[in-house]
Amino acid sequence: MRSLQPTGYAYLARQDTYSLKGAYARSERLDFTLDVTRQVSRTPLPPQGPALPSVNSDAHYLFGQLSMNWHWTDQWVLSLRALRVQNSYGPPTVNAASTGISVDLVRQFLRMDL
């Protein structure tokens, strides 16, 4: 998806977003999900002097998550999740990234009508 955002300098910043989502049920008890999003933003900056050309400020963002859910019983679910987040922007180029893994054991309480 492409969008244009106002910047305040009479320029429009271009933003491209790519997204991928998927789910796969191996069985009634085991399922997998994948979620990946990439976003690229390009913002034109005004020239810093009369003889200097204008430059662009770029920002790149990436989010990826893979999860597995094992439905032990109707009430108990064991979830394993791995994710990666990256961000870079510039000039000057600055990079940041984070990776994580989590394991969750969730108890779901079934609704009872009286």
Secondary structure as GFF3:
##gff-version 3
##sequence-region A 1 114
A	DSSP	beta_strand	2	6	.	.	.	ID=ss1
A	DSSP	beta_strand	12	25	.	.	.	ID=ss2
A	DSSP	beta_strand	30	45	.	.	.	ID=ss3
A	DSSP	beta_strand	55	71	.	.	.	ID=ss4
A	DSSP	beta_strand	76	90	.	.	.	ID=ss5
A	DSSP	beta_strand	94	107	.	.	.	ID=ss6
###
